């Protein structure tokens, strides 16, 4: 079932949905970043997992 909230992973493994708590938890663990940093990445480059991965890995943090 597509709306089964008991699933731990994303519905679409190529896109990040920061509006679903379980997906937000999954992706923050997957990228090892805070929820705020993940939301910032999505805002900057969109929901593509590849684009977010490149954004997070190429960016220099203080």
Secondary structure, DSSP 4 states (H G I P E B T S, - for coil): -TT-TT--S-SSTTB--TTSHHHHHHHHHHHT--HHHHHHHHHHH-SBHHHHHHHHHHPPP-
